[in-house]
Amino acid sequence: MIRQNDDLHGIADALIAATNAFDVERALALFAPDAVIDDPSTGHRFDGHAGIRDYIERYFVGYHTATRILSIKKSGSRRASVRVDFTGGFGHEIGLLKISADDHGLIERIDAGLE
């Protein structure tokens, strides 16, 4: 169960570490089975582990994306806004990941966007 902002920071750190290592399985293990990533910058919503696998493989592995956390702002006991720096085959972008976690500490939703 998530009890403090450090847990949300840990979830974000684990996700960034997994995607930076292009470790799709480790990243997927952080998500609830019915999790959603909604990323209007891609024009798509990614549902469940199959969709999230596609998202990670396409936009992190495929573009050799390196991500760095710039800041984390808690927005409730199970939600945080994570401002990130993305670099990769697409160039450079600053993004915002609004992460929601369930009672078990798994990511249930990410609303992603670019600044």
Secondary structure, DSSP 8 states (H G I E B T S, - for coil): ---SHHHHHHHHHHHHHHHHTT-HHHHHTTEEEEEEEEETTTTEEEEHHHHHHHHHIIIIITTT-EEEEEEEEE-STTEEEEEEEEEETTEEEEEEEEEEE-TTS-EEEEEEEE-
